[in-house]
Amino acid sequence: DADGEPVPDGETVTVRSQKGKYLGAGFYNSHSTLRIRVFSKNANDRFTEEFWIRRVKYALEYRRSVMGADFGSCRLIFGDADAFPGLVIDRFGDLLVSQVGCLGIDRIKNVIYTAVVRTLRE
């Protein structure tokens, strides 16, 4: 981090250019070939539970709009394309299947899963 202290794997870090310009925020993992998985480029974002719930709702609304009648069987969350690095959630009717490939997402997956189920029930 900026103080020279090691950052724990899975934590959210700020990404800055060499000149100090804000570039985004992402999950850090020292054991990954992708050390930082960026999920936000907005300096005003606060990464609360509400942030992730809003992201889920946006992703599902988008999928519903582009999939139309096929929304019952499709990819609901498409990793980096939906700003959920390392996360894929597929829907097959009432069955949801997920794959998590990012430690930071793994730590908040229950918030995301709960938001997906609640949003689909609405």
Secondary structure as the mmCIF struct_conf table of DSSP 4:
data_model
#
loop_
_struct_conf.conf_type_id
_struct_conf.id
_struct_conf.beg_label_comp_id
_struct_conf.beg_label_asym_id
_struct_conf.beg_label_seq_id
_struct_conf.end_label_comp_id
_struct_conf.end_label_asym_id
_struct_conf.end_label_seq_id
TURN_TY1_P TURN_TY1_P1 ALA A 2 ASP A 3
BEND BEND1 GLY A 4 GLY A 4
HELX_LH_PP_P HELX_LH_PP_P1 GLU A 5 PRO A 8
TURN_TY1_P TURN_TY1_P2 ASP A 9 GLY A 10
STRN STRN1 THR A 12 ARG A 16
TURN_TY1_P TURN_TY1_P3 GLN A 18 LYS A 19
STRN STRN2 TYR A 22 TYR A 28
TURN_TY1_P TURN_TY1_P4 SER A 30 HIS A 31
BEND BEND2 SER A 32 ARG A 35
STRN STRN3 ILE A 36 SER A 40
TURN_TY1_P TURN_TY1_P5 ALA A 43 ASN A 44
BEND BEND3 THR A 48 THR A 48
HELX_RH_AL_P HELX_RH_AL_P1 GLU A 49 MET A 67
HELX_RH_3T_P HELX_RH_3T_P1 GLY A 68 GLY A 72
STRN STRN4 SER A 73 PHE A 78
HELX_RH_3T_P HELX_RH_3T_P2 GLY A 79 ASP A 82
TURN_TY1_P TURN_TY1_P6 ALA A 83 ALA A 83
TURN_TY1_P TURN_TY1_P7 PRO A 85 GLY A 86
STRN STRN5 LEU A 87 PHE A 92
TURN_TY1_P TURN_TY1_P8 GLY A 93 ASP A 94
STRN STRN6 LEU A 95 VAL A 100
HELX_RH_AL_P HELX_RH_AL_P2 LEU A 103 ARG A 121
#
